[in-house]
Amino acid sequence: MNKEKNNSNYISVIAIILILFIIGYLIYMLYKNNNTLNSNEIKNNIASLNENINLNNNNNENVTAQKEIKYEEVEVATYTSTLYDNEENRIYNIQKACSILNGTTIKAGEEFSFNNTIGPMGEENGFKKATGFDDDGTLIQISGGGMCQISSTLYNVALLANLEITERHAHSRRVNYVPADKDATILYPSLDLKFINNTSTDLKIYAETDDYSVTIKMTKIEQST
């Protein structure tokens, strides 16, 4: 009887040990699988991180390449007209208008308007009365007198640049600062000088004056090679 009891206890101990071994083995396998999964996840995260770094580097290279694009201005045409009249107010008006016109950009396909660029030329806008012509060619004092020398000078530049002239008016009498039939009178807002930039590039206007002349230059803006 005691022998049978001892055998039974022995079998129970073995069974318990076997169960504990199985449980331990299962825990070990779960731990190993979990570590494998974590290891793969880490590898995937590192690969993803490297991919993002490469993407950012490529974007930075593209941005750098874009920043390296440079543009240059190439002269298209220039024209100078002589100031025969040294009337103080007239010279003042010409200087003021040149400062407004200087640096104006005309985009490809865009129409330029002298009146819209300079704006109203009355005394309320800082211009002064100076000698000009009426419809009959009589010399009179008008606000913004002298503007026609700038518009006529610019008209000759536009002709030299082969731009499409869409509006131009001759003076009521001959002017001496440009050749015959090469003048362009303006009277805000009814008489204007307009032309279209019919080139494939943007154009830029530079205007300057001194005590003796008015010079207007036009350049085209190109991507440098």
C-alpha atoms as a printed R data frame, in Angstrom:
    type eleno elety resid chain resno      x       y       z
1   ATOM     1    CA   MET     A     1  0.000   0.000   0.000
2   ATOM     2    CA   ASN     A     2  2.773   2.433   0.897
3   ATOM     3    CA   LYS     A     3  4.654   1.412  -2.240
4   ATOM     4    CA   GLU     A     4  1.686   2.242  -4.429
5   ATOM     5    CA   LYS     A     5  1.313   5.582  -2.674
6   ATOM     6    CA   ASN     A     6  4.981   6.418  -3.240
7   ATOM     7    CA   ASN     A     7  4.672   5.521  -6.916
8   ATOM     8    CA   SER     A     8  1.638   7.758  -7.185
9   ATOM     9    CA   ASN     A     9  3.513  10.685  -5.577
10  ATOM    10    CA   TYR     A    10  6.496  10.071  -7.874
11  ATOM    11    CA   ILE     A    11  4.268  10.199 -10.953
12  ATOM    12    CA   SER     A    12  2.622  13.404  -9.673
13  ATOM    13    CA   VAL     A    13  6.017  15.091  -9.214
14  ATOM    14    CA   ILE     A    14  7.114  14.061 -12.707
15  ATOM    15    CA   ALA     A    15  3.820  15.342 -14.135
16  ATOM    16    CA   ILE     A    16  4.277  18.680 -12.348
17  ATOM    17    CA   ILE     A    17  7.868  18.979 -13.600
18  ATOM    18    CA   LEU     A    18  6.742  18.144 -17.130
19  ATOM    19    CA   ILE     A    19  3.964  20.762 -16.970
20  ATOM    20    CA   LEU     A    20  6.402  23.372 -15.641
21  ATOM    21    CA   PHE     A    21  8.846  22.510 -18.445
22  ATOM    22    CA   ILE     A    22  6.125  22.886 -21.076
23  ATOM    23    CA   ILE     A    23  5.003  26.210 -19.570
24  ATOM    24    CA   GLY     A    24  8.620  27.419 -19.473
25  ATOM    25    CA   TYR     A    25  9.167  26.359 -23.084
26  ATOM    26    CA   LEU     A    26  6.028  28.176 -24.197
27  ATOM    27    CA   ILE     A    27  7.102  31.331 -22.331
28  ATOM    28    CA   TYR     A    28 10.559  31.103 -23.962
29  ATOM    29    CA   MET     A    29  9.048  30.757 -27.458
30  ATOM    30    CA   LEU     A    30  6.700  33.689 -26.869
31  ATOM    31    CA   TYR     A    31  9.620  35.816 -25.656
32  ATOM    32    CA   LYS     A    32 11.763  34.810 -28.645
33  ATOM    33    CA   ASN     A    33  8.993  35.533 -31.155
34  ATOM    34    CA   ASN     A    34  8.287  38.869 -29.504
35  ATOM    35    CA   ASN     A    35 11.982  39.830 -29.733
36  ATOM    36    CA   THR     A    36 12.037  38.813 -33.409
37  ATOM    37    CA   LEU     A    37  8.990  40.959 -34.082
38  ATOM    38    CA   ASN     A    38 10.534  43.909 -32.237
39  ATOM    39    CA   SER     A    39 13.783  43.436 -34.116
40  ATOM    40    CA   ASN     A    40 11.968  43.476 -37.471
41  ATOM    41    CA   GLU     A    41  9.970  46.501 -36.412
42  ATOM    42    CA   ILE     A    42 13.170  48.334 -35.452
43  ATOM    43    CA   LYS     A    43 14.744  47.389 -38.790
44  ATOM    44    CA   ASN     A    44 11.645  48.656 -40.630
45  ATOM    45    CA   ASN     A    45 11.707  51.899 -38.653
46  ATOM    46    CA   ILE     A    46 15.392  52.416 -39.438
47  ATOM    47    CA   ALA     A    47 14.770  51.730 -43.132
48  ATOM    48    CA   SER     A    48 11.856  54.181 -43.120
49  ATOM    49    CA   LEU     A    49 13.993  56.794 -41.359
50  ATOM    50    CA   ASN     A    50 16.778  56.383 -43.916
51  ATOM    51    CA   GLU     A    51 14.213  56.714 -46.697
52  ATOM    52    CA   ASN     A    52 12.928  59.979 -45.207
53  ATOM    53    CA   ILE     A    53 16.476  61.297 -44.832
54  ATOM    54    CA   ASN     A    54 17.212  60.499 -48.491
55  ATOM    55    CA   LEU     A    55 13.944  62.163 -49.501
56  ATOM    56    CA   ASN     A    56 14.811  65.278 -47.521
57  ATOM    57    CA   ASN     A    57 18.280  65.327 -49.034
58  ATOM    58    CA   ASN     A    58 16.783  65.104 -52.527
59  ATOM    59    CA   ASN     A    59 14.364  67.931 -51.718
60  ATOM    60    CA   ASN     A    60 17.209  70.042 -50.368
61  ATOM    61    CA   GLU     A    61 19.197  69.357 -53.529
62  ATOM    62    CA   ASN     A    62 16.207  70.435 -55.639
63  ATOM    63    CA   VAL     A    63 15.788  73.621 -53.581
64  ATOM    64    CA   THR     A    64 19.504  74.324 -53.911
65  ATOM    65    CA   ALA     A    65 19.290  73.764 -57.667
66  ATOM    66    CA   GLN     A    66 16.358  76.182 -57.878
67  ATOM    67    CA   LYS     A    67 18.265  78.786 -55.890
68  ATOM    68    CA   GLU     A    68 21.138  78.502 -58.309
69  ATOM    69    CA   ILE     A    69 18.970  79.655 -61.243
70  ATOM    70    CA   LYS     A    70 20.148  83.137 -62.162
71  ATOM    71    CA   TYR     A    71 18.765  85.781 -64.470
72  ATOM    72    CA   GLU     A    72 20.475  88.499 -66.408
73  ATOM    73    CA   GLU     A    73 19.298  91.630 -68.182
74  ATOM    74    CA   VAL     A    74 20.252  92.150 -71.799
75  ATOM    75    CA   GLU     A    75 19.809  95.559 -73.403
76  ATOM    76    CA   VAL     A    76 17.204  95.599 -76.157
77  ATOM    77    CA   ALA     A    77 17.090  99.290 -77.105
78  ATOM    78    CA   THR     A    78 17.996 102.735 -75.802
79  ATOM    79    CA   TYR     A    79 17.168 106.258 -76.923
80  ATOM    80    CA   THR     A    80 18.267 109.724 -75.779
81  ATOM    81    CA   SER     A    81 16.461 112.991 -76.479
82  ATOM    82    CA   THR     A    82 17.943 116.431 -75.845
83  ATOM    83    CA   LEU     A    83 16.460 118.921 -73.373
84  ATOM    84    CA   TYR     A    84 16.283 122.155 -75.360
85  ATOM    85    CA   ASP     A    85 14.098 123.893 -72.775
86  ATOM    86    CA   ASN     A    86 15.638 124.485 -69.337
87  ATOM    87    CA   GLU     A    87 12.397 125.694 -67.778
88  ATOM    88    CA   GLU     A    88 12.618 124.763 -64.104
89  ATOM    89    CA   ASN     A    89  9.102 123.348 -63.710
90  ATOM    90    CA   ARG     A    90  9.394 121.343 -66.928
91  ATOM    91    CA   ILE     A    91 12.646 119.752 -65.782
92  ATOM    92    CA   TYR     A    92 11.089 119.031 -62.383
93  ATOM    93    CA   ASN     A    93  8.138 117.235 -64.042
94  ATOM    94    CA   ILE     A    94 10.463 115.198 -66.249
95  ATOM    95    CA   GLN     A    95 12.576 114.172 -63.255
96  ATOM    96    CA   LYS     A    96  9.493 113.153 -61.281
97  ATOM    97    CA   ALA     A    97  8.053 111.085 -64.138
98  ATOM    98    CA   CYS     A    98 11.424 109.419 -64.821
99  ATOM    99    CA   SER     A    99 11.619 108.312 -61.184
100 ATOM   100    CA   ILE     A   100  8.149 106.729 -61.487
101 ATOM   101    CA   LEU     A   101  8.870 105.068 -64.843
102 ATOM   102    CA   ASN     A   102 12.326 103.812 -63.847
103 ATOM   103    CA   GLY     A   103 12.349 100.088 -63.014
104 ATOM   104    CA   THR     A   104  8.935  99.335 -64.565
105 ATOM   105    CA   THR     A   105  8.615  95.705 -65.685
106 ATOM   106    CA   ILE     A   106  6.413  94.707 -68.621
107 ATOM   107    CA   LYS     A   107  5.615  91.008 -68.579
108 ATOM   108    CA   ALA     A   108  5.609  88.962 -71.774
109 ATOM   109    CA   GLY     A   109  2.309  89.528 -73.613
110 ATOM   110    CA   GLU     A   110  1.332  92.465 -71.355
111 ATOM   111    CA   GLU     A   111  0.219  95.861 -72.671
112 ATOM   112    CA   PHE     A   112  2.034  98.912 -71.307
113 ATOM   113    CA   SER     A   113  0.154 102.186 -70.729
114 ATOM   114    CA   PHE     A   114  2.095 105.404 -70.116
115 ATOM   115    CA   ASN     A   115 -0.872 107.089 -68.408
116 ATOM   116    CA   ASN     A   116 -1.578 104.126 -66.136
117 ATOM   117    CA   THR     A   117  2.100 103.927 -65.170
118 ATOM   118    CA   ILE     A   118  2.649 107.632 -64.437
119 ATOM   119    CA   GLY     A   119 -0.889 108.325 -63.210
120 ATOM   120    CA   PRO     A   120 -2.743 111.663 -63.191
121 ATOM   121    CA   MET     A   121 -0.330 114.497 -63.898
122 ATOM   122    CA   GLY     A   122 -2.120 117.313 -62.076
123 ATOM   123    CA   GLU     A   123 -0.764 119.581 -59.368
124 ATOM   124    CA   GLU     A   124 -2.650 117.551 -56.755
125 ATOM   125    CA   ASN     A   125 -0.272 114.678 -57.573
126 ATOM   126    CA   GLY     A   126  2.893 116.715 -57.210
127 ATOM   127    CA   PHE     A   127  3.376 117.872 -60.812
128 ATOM   128    CA   LYS     A   128  3.839 121.526 -61.731
129 ATOM   129    CA   LYS     A   129  2.599 123.788 -64.482
130 ATOM   130    CA   ALA     A   130  5.003 124.124 -67.397
131 ATOM   131    CA   THR     A   131  4.944 124.986 -71.083
132 ATOM   132    CA   GLY     A   132  3.022 122.691 -73.404
133 ATOM   133    CA   PHE     A   133  0.846 122.770 -76.557
134 ATOM   134    CA   ASP     A   134 -2.905 123.062 -76.879
135 ATOM   135    CA   ASP     A   135 -4.892 121.419 -79.699
136 ATOM   136    CA   ASP     A   136 -3.976 124.258 -82.071
137 ATOM   137    CA   GLY     A   137 -0.264 124.086 -81.336
138 ATOM   138    CA   THR     A   138 -0.298 127.231 -79.198
139 ATOM   139    CA   LEU     A   139  2.150 127.336 -76.294
140 ATOM   140    CA   ILE     A   140  0.321 127.344 -72.972
141 ATOM   141    CA   GLN     A   141  0.979 126.550 -69.312
142 ATOM   142    CA   ILE     A   142 -0.369 123.096 -68.430
143 ATOM   143    CA   SER     A   143 -0.015 120.780 -65.427
144 ATOM   144    CA   GLY     A   144  2.611 118.144 -66.061
145 ATOM   145    CA   GLY     A   145  4.221 120.059 -68.938
146 ATOM   146    CA   GLY     A   146  7.230 118.119 -70.236
147 ATOM   147    CA   MET     A   147  5.670 114.649 -70.000
148 ATOM   148    CA   CYS     A   148  5.514 114.387 -73.785
149 ATOM   149    CA   GLN     A   149  9.299 114.364 -74.040
150 ATOM   150    CA   ILE     A   150  9.397 111.236 -71.894
151 ATOM   151    CA   SER     A   151  6.548 109.536 -73.774
152 ATOM   152    CA   SER     A   152  8.168 110.439 -77.119
153 ATOM   153    CA   THR     A   153 11.551 109.129 -75.975
154 ATOM   154    CA   LEU     A   154  9.917 105.901 -74.798
155 ATOM   155    CA   TYR     A   155  8.009 105.639 -78.097
156 ATOM   156    CA   ASN     A   156 11.307 105.613 -80.000
157 ATOM   157    CA   VAL     A   157 12.642 102.905 -77.675
158 ATOM   158    CA   ALA     A   158  9.531 100.789 -78.342
159 ATOM   159    CA   LEU     A   159 10.016 101.253 -82.097
160 ATOM   160    CA   LEU     A   160 13.665 100.181 -81.875
161 ATOM   161    CA   ALA     A   161 12.604  97.119 -79.853
162 ATOM   162    CA   ASN     A   162  9.999  96.206 -82.531
163 ATOM   163    CA   LEU     A   163  7.161  96.212 -80.020
164 ATOM   164    CA   GLU     A   164  3.542  96.351 -81.140
165 ATOM   165    CA   ILE     A   165  2.262  99.939 -80.803
166 ATOM   166    CA   THR     A   166 -1.437  99.956 -79.921
167 ATOM   167    CA   GLU     A   167 -1.942 103.692 -79.247
168 ATOM   168    CA   ARG     A   168  0.084 106.747 -80.195
169 ATOM   169    CA   HIS     A   169 -0.833 110.377 -80.979
170 ATOM   170    CA   ALA     A   170  1.177 113.049 -82.763
171 ATOM   171    CA   HIS     A   171  1.580 116.565 -81.357
172 ATOM   172    CA   SER     A   172 -0.438 119.446 -82.779
173 ATOM   173    CA   ARG     A   173  2.857 120.938 -83.964
174 ATOM   174    CA   ARG     A   174  6.410 119.788 -84.628
175 ATOM   175    CA   VAL     A   175  8.620 119.136 -81.577
176 ATOM   176    CA   ASN     A   176 12.393 119.432 -81.769
177 ATOM   177    CA   TYR     A   177 13.560 116.724 -79.358
178 ATOM   178    CA   VAL     A   178 12.710 113.737 -81.620
179 ATOM   179    CA   PRO     A   179 12.631 113.305 -85.423
180 ATOM   180    CA   ALA     A   180  9.480 114.188 -87.374
181 ATOM   181    CA   ASP     A   181  6.674 111.630 -86.970
182 ATOM   182    CA   LYS     A   182  8.519 109.993 -84.084
183 ATOM   183    CA   ASP     A   183  6.779 111.928 -81.308
184 ATOM   184    CA   ALA     A   184  4.034 110.712 -78.959
185 ATOM   185    CA   THR     A   185  1.893 113.219 -77.102
186 ATOM   186    CA   ILE     A   186 -0.063 112.256 -73.997
187 ATOM   187    CA   LEU     A   187 -2.909 113.915 -72.108
188 ATOM   188    CA   TYR     A   188 -4.270 112.090 -69.088
189 ATOM   189    CA   PRO     A   189 -6.648 110.294 -69.402
190 ATOM   190    CA   SER     A   190 -7.693 110.786 -73.050
191 ATOM   191    CA   LEU     A   191 -4.424 110.539 -75.034
192 ATOM   192    CA   ASP     A   192 -2.089 107.696 -74.162
193 ATOM   193    CA   LEU     A   193  0.977 105.821 -75.395
194 ATOM   194    CA   LYS     A   194  0.425 102.069 -75.360
195 ATOM   195    CA   PHE     A   195  2.359  99.113 -76.687
196 ATOM   196    CA   ILE     A   196  2.436  95.358 -76.181
197 ATOM   197    CA   ASN     A   197  5.407  93.325 -75.077
198 ATOM   198    CA   ASN     A   198  5.151  90.867 -77.954
199 ATOM   199    CA   THR     A   199  8.371  89.085 -76.975
200 ATOM   200    CA   SER     A   200  8.758  85.838 -75.037
201 ATOM   201    CA   THR     A   201 10.554  87.477 -72.089
202 ATOM   202    CA   ASP     A   202  9.779  90.168 -69.524
203 ATOM   203    CA   LEU     A   203 11.043  93.652 -70.350
204 ATOM   204    CA   LYS     A   204 12.308  96.311 -67.955
205 ATOM   205    CA   ILE     A   205 12.425 100.079 -68.427
206 ATOM   206    CA   TYR     A   206 15.139 102.350 -67.079
207 ATOM   207    CA   ALA     A   207 14.641 106.117 -67.298
208 ATOM   208    CA   GLU     A   208 17.017 108.890 -66.262
209 ATOM   209    CA   THR     A   209 17.510 112.581 -66.934
210 ATOM   210    CA   ASP     A   210 20.068 115.285 -66.311
211 ATOM   211    CA   ASP     A   211 20.259 118.961 -67.225
212 ATOM   212    CA   TYR     A   212 20.780 118.144 -70.898
213 ATOM   213    CA   SER     A   213 18.910 114.993 -71.912
214 ATOM   214    CA   VAL     A   214 16.417 112.207 -71.218
215 ATOM   215    CA   THR     A   215 17.634 108.632 -71.696
216 ATOM   216    CA   ILE     A   216 15.388 105.582 -71.645
217 ATOM   217    CA   LYS     A   217 16.735 102.050 -71.901
218 ATOM   218    CA   MET     A   218 14.829  98.785 -72.237
219 ATOM   219    CA   THR     A   219 16.241  95.394 -71.272
220 ATOM   220    CA   LYS     A   220 14.979  91.829 -71.527
221 ATOM   221    CA   ILE     A   221 15.182  89.492 -68.543
222 ATOM   222    CA   GLU     A   222 16.673  86.132 -69.476
223 ATOM   223    CA   GLN     A   223 17.786  83.053 -67.559
224 ATOM   224    CA   SER     A   224 21.563  83.012 -67.582
225 ATOM   225    CA   THR     A   225 23.357  79.898 -68.823
